[in-house]
Amino acid sequence: MKVTLKDIAEKTGYSLSTISRALRGSEKISDSAKQEIIGTARQLGYPLPGPHRTDGASSGTLNVLVIVTTEHIDLFYATFYDGFNLAARNQEIQLFLLRVQRSKERLYEVMDQLGYRNYDGIVLFTPELKQNDYELLKEEIPENYPIVSNGLIENPVFDTITFDSYRGGHLVAEHFEKQGAKEVGIIRGPFDKVEARYRNNGFCDFIEQSDSLNLIWNYEGDFTYDAGVQAFHEYHQLSRKPEAVFVSNDTMCYGFMLTAQRNGYQVPGDVALVGYDDLPLSSQIYPAITSVHTDFMELGSASLDILMDLIENPRPPKGMLSLVPLRLKVRDSSKQKKTTQKPNR
């Protein structure tokens, strides 16, 4: 049977993170602890890394698989994975990415064929799945296998950590109120996604309690650039237009804003905009886009912390939900200004 880091942990009493760092030669581990861990690893026949290696085997890092479901790796997913990669590097974890195209059946096949012993744990980012889908996945995996999910559902099956989407929508409405906006709108994400509903609910609930804000327009998009373009065309036809619009992700916000500019609108002069995710491009285009900042490195660190606990203390999934806080990065796109020249409507 293959010797794992967990075998060394059981023999020595050290945590998996301490063992991983010791095998990598970290200076944060005492010499006595290193000697005990390395000696135990040799005794058990564990393939030692680096200067301790005698058989050319791979290093003693924890191997974590990140499974994402998407048709293509766009700027959002690239930012997501980069944040996780930085978090893994800080924790001396080897990260592997597996992309599964948006097909539940294909995901079930992958999980059924997965060599679980090759990975110490798995992080799932499968935002289109619902509770019954997670229940089916749970049946495919070995008992007590460490899995953390980043997909928000109302009743989590696996331990889940994600962003506080409700608070994100709340922050946007609060910002519009502080900027002096009166009539506002929202371009939502698809309502079959919990994340989209929570962002919408946080935004609308603040407006319901506000004495100054009035929601006069909403449009349901699908988080794509084209949805932002189409949302603008509907906005353009409105006889009564909101002066500020919350666009529920940055990609739709790019589509809306660029199309508005091509049609003679000024942002924020004619319409103030706020996006969501704070992707790198948001601070690089003109005007720079105000956006709800989602720190993927923080999400990655928190996810890996939970995963490490599950690896060290195996147990059935409890479905605990943890939320990573958000903040609003205010830039030029949402600052209220008035222009002297209006586009033809």
URFENVEN-V762387 format. One line per field, one symbol per residue. ss: DSSP state (H for helix, E for strand, - for the rest). burial: I if it has 9 or more other C-alpha atoms within 8 Angstrom, else O. A space follows every 50 residues. Layout:
ss->???
burial->???
//
This chain:
ss->----HHHHHHHH---HHHHHHHH-------HHHHHHHHHHHHHH-----H HH---------EEEEEEEE-----HHHHHHHHHHHHHHHH--EEEEEEEE ---HHHHHHHHHH--HHH--EEEEE-----HHHHHHHHHH------EEE- --------EEEEE-HHHHHHHHHHHHHH----EEEEEE-----HHHHHHH HHHHHHHHH----EEEEEEE----HHHHHHHHHHHHH------EEEE--H HHHHHHHHHHHH---------EEEEEE--HHHH------EEEE--HHHHH HHHHHHHHHHHH--------EEEE--EEE--HHH-----------
burial->OOOOIOOIIOOIOOOIOIIIIIIIOOOOIOOOIIOIIIOIIIOOOIIIIO OOIOOOIOIIIIIIIIIIIIOOOOOIOIIIIIIIIIIIIOOIIIIOOOOI IOOOOIIIOOIOOOOOOOIIIIIIIIIOIOIOIIIOIOOIIOOOIIIIII IIOOOIIIIIIIIIIIIIIIIIIIOIIOOOIIIIIIIIIIIOIIOIIIII IIIIIIIOOOOOIOIIIIOIIOIIIOIIIIIIOOOOOOOOIIIIIIIIII IIIIIIIOIIIOOIIIIIIIIIIIIIIIIOOIIOOOOIIIIIIIOIIIII IIIIOIIIIIIIOIOOIOIOIOOIOIIIIOIIIIIIOOOOOOOOO
//
